[in-house]
Amino acid sequence: TAYLSRANFMELTRFICFAASSGHAIIKMIVCRWHQQEYRELIEEMEIFLTYATCREREVLDVCVRKAAPVHLTFNIIGLVAGISYICGPIILDQNLPTETVYPFATDHYPALQIIYLMQSISVLQCCTVGPLDGQVCMPFWFNIARLKLLASDMRKISGVDDLNACIKVHQDILRMNHWKSKRNLWASTWDTVSSCT
C-alpha cells in the first residue's frame, strides 16, 4: 500500500508510520519472549524484596509508585482509547476497514471483509500493547530508583564498618540488577518512556 501511495507524501508517511509501529510492537514482544527467564528472575527478586520490606522501605516505594503510576496509566489509557477509536472508525467513517490498505483481491464481501477487519484490529491492539510493555520493562528501573533512595538514606546514617559493608553489599546488588538491564537491547528502545517517567 505504501508503494502504491508513493506519489502522495502524506499517505506514504501515514502507511510507513503504521507499519513501523506494528513492527515495533512485534519486535518488542519477540525480545521480551527471548529474555523471559531473566525478566522473571528480576520480578521474583523484586517480590522477595517487597515481602521482607520494612515500613520505611514500603513508604519510599509507595512514593516512587505514586510518582510514576499517573504518567504510566495516562500513557496507556490514551493509547488504548486511540486504538479502540481506530478499530471502531468504520462505524462512523465512510470506510469498511480500520486502515485504508489496498489488497490485490476484493474485500467488500463475506468472509474476506470480516477476516481482514479482524487482522487489522489485532494489529492495532498489538500497537496498543507497546505502552504496557514499556511500563513492565521500566518497572525494574523504578524499583532501583527507590532502592537507591533508600541506600542514600542509609549512607547518611553510617556509624561503623559493619554499616558501611552492608551499604556496599546493597549497592552491589543494585549494580548487579542494573548490569543485566544494561545488556539488553530492549532498554534502548524504551529509553524515551523511562526518561519521561523519571
C-alpha positions as a Markdown table, in Angstrom:
| # | Residue | x | y | z |
|---|---|---|---|---|
| 1 | Thr | 0.0 | 0.0 | 0.0 |
| 2 | Ala | 2.8 | 2.4 | 0.8 |
| 3 | Tyr | 4.4 | 1.7 | -2.6 |
| 4 | Leu | 1.1 | 2.5 | -4.4 |
| 5 | Ser | 0.8 | 5.7 | -2.4 |
| 6 | Arg | 4.4 | 6.9 | -3.1 |
| 7 | Ala | 3.1 | 9.9 | -5.2 |
| 8 | Asn | 1.2 | 11.3 | -2.2 |
| 9 | Phe | 3.7 | 12.1 | 0.6 |
| 10 | Met | 1.1 | 12.4 | 3.4 |
| 11 | Glu | -0.4 | 9.0 | 2.6 |
| 12 | Leu | 3.0 | 7.4 | 2.2 |
| 13 | Thr | 4.1 | 8.8 | 5.6 |
| 14 | Arg | 0.9 | 7.5 | 7.2 |
| 15 | Phe | 1.3 | 4.0 | 5.9 |
| 16 | Ile | 5.0 | 3.9 | 6.8 |
| 17 | Cys | 4.3 | 5.1 | 10.4 |
| 18 | Phe | 1.6 | 2.5 | 10.8 |
| 19 | Ala | 3.9 | -0.3 | 9.5 |
| 20 | Ala | 6.7 | 0.9 | 11.8 |
| 21 | Ser | 4.5 | 0.9 | 14.9 |
| 22 | Ser | 3.3 | -2.6 | 14.1 |
| 23 | Gly | 6.8 | -3.8 | 13.6 |
| 24 | His | 7.9 | -2.0 | 16.7 |
| 25 | Ala | 5.3 | -3.9 | 18.8 |
| 26 | Ile | 6.2 | -7.2 | 17.3 |
| 27 | Ile | 10.0 | -6.8 | 17.8 |
| 28 | Lys | 9.5 | -5.8 | 21.4 |
| 29 | Met | 7.3 | -8.9 | 22.0 |
| 30 | Ile | 9.9 | -11.1 | 20.4 |
| 31 | Val | 12.7 | -9.6 | 22.5 |
| 32 | Cys | 10.7 | -9.9 | 25.7 |
| 33 | Arg | 9.9 | -13.6 | 24.9 |
| 34 | Trp | 13.6 | -14.2 | 24.2 |
| 35 | His | 14.6 | -12.8 | 27.6 |
| 36 | Gln | 11.6 | -14.1 | 29.5 |
| 37 | Gln | 13.5 | -16.2 | 32.1 |
| 38 | Glu | 15.9 | -13.4 | 33.0 |
| 39 | Tyr | 13.0 | -11.0 | 33.4 |
| 40 | Arg | 11.1 | -13.5 | 35.5 |
| 41 | Glu | 14.1 | -13.7 | 37.9 |
| 42 | Leu | 14.1 | -9.9 | 38.2 |
| 43 | Ile | 10.4 | -9.9 | 39.1 |
| 44 | Glu | 10.9 | -12.7 | 41.7 |
| 45 | Glu | 13.8 | -10.7 | 43.2 |
| 46 | Met | 11.5 | -7.6 | 43.5 |
| 47 | Glu | 8.8 | -9.8 | 45.0 |
| 48 | Ile | 11.2 | -11.2 | 47.6 |
| 49 | Phe | 12.3 | -7.6 | 48.5 |
| 50 | Leu | 8.7 | -6.5 | 48.9 |
| 51 | Thr | 7.9 | -9.5 | 51.1 |
| 52 | Tyr | 10.6 | -8.6 | 53.6 |
| 53 | Ala | 10.5 | -4.8 | 53.2 |
| 54 | Thr | 10.3 | -2.7 | 56.3 |
| 55 | Cys | 7.7 | 0.1 | 56.8 |
| 56 | Arg | 10.3 | 2.8 | 55.8 |
| 57 | Glu | 11.2 | 0.8 | 52.6 |
| 58 | Arg | 7.5 | 0.5 | 51.7 |
| 59 | Glu | 7.0 | 4.2 | 52.2 |
| 60 | Val | 9.8 | 5.0 | 49.8 |
| 61 | Leu | 8.5 | 2.5 | 47.3 |
| 62 | Asp | 5.0 | 4.0 | 47.7 |
| 63 | Val | 6.3 | 7.5 | 46.9 |
| 64 | Cys | 8.0 | 6.2 | 43.8 |
| 65 | Val | 4.9 | 4.4 | 42.7 |
| 66 | Arg | 2.7 | 7.5 | 43.2 |
| 67 | Lys | 5.2 | 9.5 | 41.1 |
| 68 | Ala | 5.4 | 7.0 | 38.2 |
| 69 | Ala | 1.9 | 5.5 | 38.1 |
| 70 | Pro | -0.1 | 8.5 | 36.8 |
| 71 | Val | 2.2 | 9.0 | 33.9 |
| 72 | His | 2.2 | 5.3 | 33.0 |
| 73 | Leu | -1.6 | 5.0 | 33.4 |
| 74 | Thr | -2.3 | 8.1 | 31.4 |
| 75 | Phe | 0.0 | 7.0 | 28.6 |
| 76 | Asn | -1.7 | 3.5 | 28.5 |
| 77 | Ile | -5.2 | 4.9 | 28.6 |
| 78 | Ile | -4.6 | 7.3 | 25.8 |
| 79 | Gly | -3.0 | 4.6 | 23.7 |
| 80 | Leu | -5.9 | 2.2 | 24.4 |
| 81 | Val | -8.6 | 4.8 | 23.6 |
| 82 | Ala | -6.8 | 5.7 | 20.4 |
| 83 | Gly | -6.6 | 2.1 | 19.4 |
| 84 | Ile | -10.2 | 1.4 | 20.1 |
| 85 | Ser | -11.2 | 4.6 | 18.3 |
| 86 | Tyr | -9.2 | 3.4 | 15.3 |
| 87 | Ile | -10.8 | 0.0 | 15.4 |
| 88 | Cys | -14.3 | 1.5 | 15.7 |
| 89 | Gly | -13.6 | 4.0 | 12.9 |
| 90 | Pro | -15.6 | 2.2 | 10.2 |
| 91 | Ile | -18.8 | 2.6 | 12.3 |
| 92 | Ile | -18.6 | 6.4 | 12.0 |
| 93 | Leu | -16.4 | 7.0 | 8.9 |
| 94 | Asp | -17.1 | 6.1 | 5.3 |
| 95 | Gln | -14.8 | 3.2 | 5.1 |
| 96 | Asn | -15.1 | -0.6 | 5.5 |
| 97 | Leu | -11.9 | -1.3 | 7.4 |
| 98 | Pro | -9.9 | 0.5 | 10.1 |
| 99 | Thr | -7.0 | 1.1 | 7.7 |
| 100 | Glu | -7.2 | 2.1 | 4.1 |
| 101 | Thr | -4.9 | -0.7 | 2.9 |
| 102 | Val | -5.1 | -1.9 | -0.7 |
| 103 | Tyr | -5.4 | -5.6 | -1.2 |
| 104 | Pro | -4.8 | -7.5 | -4.5 |
| 105 | Phe | -8.3 | -9.1 | -4.2 |
| 106 | Ala | -11.9 | -7.9 | -3.5 |
| 107 | Thr | -12.5 | -7.1 | 0.2 |
| 108 | Asp | -16.1 | -6.0 | 0.1 |
| 109 | His | -17.8 | -9.4 | 0.6 |
| 110 | Tyr | -18.1 | -12.0 | 3.3 |
| 111 | Pro | -15.7 | -13.7 | 4.7 |
| 112 | Ala | -12.8 | -11.6 | 3.3 |
| 113 | Leu | -14.1 | -8.4 | 4.9 |
| 114 | Gln | -14.5 | -9.9 | 8.4 |
| 115 | Ile | -11.2 | -11.7 | 8.3 |
| 116 | Ile | -9.3 | -8.6 | 7.2 |
| 117 | Tyr | -11.2 | -6.5 | 9.8 |
| 118 | Leu | -10.1 | -9.0 | 12.5 |
| 119 | Met | -6.5 | -9.0 | 11.3 |
| 120 | Gln | -6.3 | -5.2 | 11.3 |
| 121 | Ser | -8.0 | -4.9 | 14.7 |
| 122 | Ile | -5.4 | -7.4 | 16.1 |
| 123 | Ser | -2.6 | -5.3 | 14.6 |
| 124 | Val | -4.0 | -2.1 | 16.1 |
| 125 | Leu | -4.3 | -3.8 | 19.5 |
| 126 | Gln | -0.7 | -5.0 | 19.2 |
| 127 | Cys | 0.4 | -1.4 | 18.8 |
| 128 | Cys | -1.6 | -0.5 | 21.9 |
| 129 | Thr | 0.3 | -3.2 | 23.9 |
| 130 | Val | 3.6 | -1.3 | 23.5 |
| 131 | Gly | 2.7 | 1.1 | 26.3 |
| 132 | Pro | 2.1 | -1.6 | 29.0 |
| 133 | Leu | 5.1 | -3.5 | 27.7 |
| 134 | Asp | 7.3 | -0.4 | 28.2 |
| 135 | Gly | 5.9 | 0.1 | 31.7 |
| 136 | Gln | 6.7 | -3.6 | 32.5 |
| 137 | Val | 10.3 | -3.1 | 31.3 |
| 138 | Cys | 10.5 | 0.2 | 33.2 |
| 139 | Met | 9.4 | -1.4 | 36.5 |
| 140 | Pro | 12.9 | -2.6 | 37.5 |
| 141 | Phe | 14.3 | 0.9 | 36.8 |
| 142 | Trp | 11.7 | 2.5 | 39.1 |
| 143 | Phe | 12.4 | -0.2 | 41.7 |
| 144 | Asn | 16.1 | 0.6 | 41.6 |
| 145 | Ile | 15.4 | 4.3 | 41.9 |
| 146 | Ala | 13.6 | 3.5 | 45.1 |
| 147 | Arg | 16.4 | 1.3 | 46.3 |
| 148 | Leu | 19.0 | 3.9 | 45.6 |
| 149 | Lys | 16.9 | 6.5 | 47.6 |
| 150 | Leu | 16.9 | 4.0 | 50.5 |
| 151 | Leu | 20.6 | 3.4 | 50.1 |
| 152 | Ala | 21.3 | 7.2 | 50.1 |
| 153 | Ser | 19.3 | 7.5 | 53.3 |
| 154 | Asp | 21.2 | 4.6 | 54.9 |
| 155 | Met | 24.6 | 6.0 | 53.8 |
| 156 | Arg | 23.8 | 9.2 | 55.8 |
| 157 | Lys | 23.4 | 7.1 | 59.0 |
| 158 | Ile | 26.7 | 5.1 | 58.7 |
| 159 | Ser | 28.3 | 4.7 | 62.1 |
| 160 | Gly | 30.7 | 2.0 | 61.6 |
| 161 | Val | 32.5 | -0.5 | 59.3 |
| 162 | Asp | 29.6 | -3.0 | 59.5 |
| 163 | Asp | 27.1 | -0.4 | 58.3 |
| 164 | Leu | 29.4 | 0.6 | 55.5 |
| 165 | Asn | 29.8 | -3.1 | 54.4 |
| 166 | Ala | 26.0 | -3.5 | 54.5 |
| 167 | Cys | 25.6 | -0.4 | 52.3 |
| 168 | Ile | 28.3 | -1.7 | 49.9 |
| 169 | Lys | 26.5 | -5.1 | 49.6 |
| 170 | Val | 23.2 | -3.4 | 48.8 |
| 171 | His | 24.9 | -1.2 | 46.3 |
| 172 | Gln | 26.5 | -4.2 | 44.6 |
| 173 | Asp | 23.1 | -5.9 | 44.4 |
| 174 | Ile | 21.6 | -2.8 | 42.7 |
| 175 | Leu | 24.5 | -2.7 | 40.3 |
| 176 | Arg | 24.1 | -6.4 | 39.5 |
| 177 | Met | 20.4 | -5.8 | 38.7 |
| 178 | Asn | 21.3 | -2.8 | 36.5 |
| 179 | His | 24.1 | -4.8 | 34.8 |
| 180 | Trp | 21.5 | -7.2 | 33.5 |
| 181 | Lys | 19.3 | -4.5 | 32.2 |
| 182 | Ser | 22.1 | -2.5 | 30.6 |
| 183 | Lys | 23.0 | -5.5 | 28.3 |
| 184 | Arg | 19.5 | -5.8 | 26.9 |
| 185 | Asn | 18.5 | -4.3 | 23.6 |
| 186 | Leu | 15.0 | -3.6 | 24.9 |
| 187 | Trp | 16.4 | -1.0 | 27.2 |
| 188 | Ala | 17.4 | 1.2 | 24.3 |
| 189 | Ser | 14.0 | 1.0 | 22.7 |
| 190 | Thr | 12.2 | 2.1 | 25.9 |
| 191 | Trp | 14.6 | 4.9 | 26.9 |
| 192 | Asp | 12.0 | 7.5 | 25.8 |
| 193 | Thr | 9.5 | 6.0 | 28.2 |
| 194 | Val | 12.0 | 5.8 | 31.1 |
| 195 | Ser | 13.1 | 9.4 | 30.7 |
| 196 | Ser | 9.6 | 10.7 | 30.5 |
| 197 | Cys | 8.6 | 8.8 | 33.7 |
| 198 | Thr | 11.6 | 9.8 | 35.9 |
